[in-house]
Amino acid sequence: MKEKTKEFLKKYLIGFILGVVCAEAVIVYAQTYFPSNDVTYDNTESGLESTDVQGAIDELYGVCFTPQIDFGGIEVPVIDDGDGLYEDEYEDGRYFYKGANPNNYVTFNNEQAGWRIVSIEPDGTIKIMRINSIRSEYWDTRSGGNNWARPASLNTYLNGTYYNGLNSTAQSQIVAKDWSIGAVAYNDSNMTNTINNEKTTKWNGKVALVTASEYVRSNSNKSSCGTVQQLYNATSGQCKGTTWMFYLEDSWWTLSSNSGNSSDVFLVSYSYGSIGNVYVHSIDNAVRPVVYLSSEVTLTGSGTQSDPYVVK
């Protein structure tokens, strides 16, 4: 069916304005030059790249048949390969940015391209993560537990001093949510099980960190880096090149505690991009805050580092 439609378009496109396509007002012009049979294609108004009619048709099909979701007043294609936004296969209604460098940069709290989108949530809220660490901290300065809701000292700092230091506009754009803080196992090879374990315990607040499963789901290399167990055992560095969350400069905390030891929590290693676990106050690590933006915010921009989404 698709090939027949392409042939139909190819036959009748030459010499005509194609018009509005896919409700996105994608406009294509094709012109025949006589006596030559060569065809030139003017793509200046379409935003596409092809310079021949067949290529234009193929690109238009990509525009027409690529699923898209709307959040923050923008539409973003949902893909299943490479860098970009993916529909989550584990939790209905969630979408995750995966790959080495997807277009998920955000200007928030007047920090130009200083944040990136982790996920789009079923209720329309947008989960974002600060790119650079705000400081190095212990996950909890007290011994005897890895319970974020205790509250851990890092919890107190993020939802007190750090949150209060954000500008008033940024504060108004953040919503309090239930965060999954359940403990997970370092040797868990089943992502559904990991996610369900995270969801067994909830904490409500405004600022926290990404979970172990969310770090896993930022990686587009599912075959080698698709479970906590695989990332825990990663030693060659093969997993650090297929996730935008990896940064060479430092190791950083996740929100997830280790079910095998009541004093351990998981961190992301700067060396291999692997997941490790460490005693809550044995070492201070980088802190990369995460917040939920209200479903009422609007976004402008294209999400690239040079033209990031701007939260309005």
Secondary structure as UniProt FT lines:
FT   HELIX           2..13
FT   TURN            14..15
FT   TURN            22..25
FT   STRAND          29..32
FT   STRAND          39..42
FT   TURN            44..46
FT   HELIX           53..65
FT   STRAND          68..71
FT   TURN            72..73
FT   STRAND          74..78
FT   STRAND          84..87
FT   TURN            92..93
FT   STRAND          95..99
FT   STRAND          105..108
FT   TURN            109..110
FT   STRAND          111..120
FT   TURN            122..123
FT   STRAND          126..130
FT   STRAND          136..137
FT   TURN            148..151
FT   HELIX           153..157
FT   HELIX           158..162
FT   HELIX           163..164
FT   HELIX           168..173
FT   STRAND          177..180
FT   TURN            186..187
FT   HELIX           191..198
FT   TURN            199..200
FT   STRAND          202..205
FT   HELIX           212..217
FT   HELIX           222..225
FT   HELIX           228..232
FT   TURN            238..239
FT   HELIX           240..242
FT   TURN            244..245
FT   TURN            248..249
FT   STRAND          252..258
FT   TURN            259..260
FT   TURN            262..263
FT   STRAND          264..268
FT   TURN            270..272
FT   STRAND          275..279
FT   TURN            280..282
FT   STRAND          285..286
FT   STRAND          290..293
FT   TURN            295..296
FT   STRAND          299..300
FT   STRAND          309..311
//
